[in-house]
């Protein structure tokens, strides 16, 4: 028998998605069902600072024949603006990972309480118990606070709440602590996964700054760069690909799908996004090679 030839044009994937375990609006199972509707071969569930939705997504993926890559998106400290590190193929039950997730939960709870206290002091009818009742079993954050304010008629939209009240520099912003980038990458490795620099153009750096970010990530052990992302132009993607290729890093991509909270579509982003299964295979090879390193 001859070798099976896989047409990767028919094996599209999305390696950056969020569920309502963090700030997405789809349950993990519903996200997998949508992936099947969109004819995706695989998705990575990469919720912010949590793997709470991975088990549900894996179960639904097994039912529907959709491969689910266990992942996480870690908020990391880098320079003055921070950076996000995507962890792929992590072991969700890793004790090291769970310990840091517990720290993230405690840190977020402290921050959320501070934001709510500032809002309440100015007369906004909002409380932490109300937020937890409205959004159970999720990693609460500013989008949830914004949504509750919208539902209470305090402001017109979550976007407006973020822009006017909750973003950095706005009256109800409270800074949060992040994991140093070095520690985030090491944590992903300890959890059996591989680290990828998320959406490098989203941090406000110029071309030289973006290359420094990628070089730093490479030096710390990141194996890939998210070069294909919702809204990036062909020229921007080509620039990122050149930076990644020069360092023999995996070229990855994903939509950053959040459901109704962002205007990005699963699998296609803003329309032109295309990522194929060979990217998953490359990440698995890097994971296997990483595991053989002393």
Secondary structure as UniProt FT lines:
FT   HELIX           8..10
FT   STRAND          12..17
FT   TURN            20..23
FT   HELIX           28..37
FT   TURN            38..39
FT   STRAND          42..45
FT   TURN            52..53
FT   HELIX           54..64
FT   STRAND          67..77
FT   TURN            79..81
FT   STRAND          83..88
FT   TURN            92..93
FT   HELIX           95..121
FT   TURN            122..123
FT   HELIX           128..134
FT   TURN            136..137
FT   HELIX           142..151
FT   TURN            152..153
FT   HELIX           158..161
FT   HELIX           162..166
FT   TURN            168..169
FT   TURN            171..172
FT   STRAND          179..180
FT   HELIX           181..190
FT   TURN            191..192
FT   STRAND          194..197
FT   HELIX           200..203
FT   HELIX           207..220
FT   STRAND          224..229
FT   TURN            230..231
FT   HELIX           234..246
FT   TURN            247..248
FT   STRAND          250..254
FT   HELIX           259..261
FT   TURN            266..268
FT   TURN            270..272
FT   HELIX           278..292
//
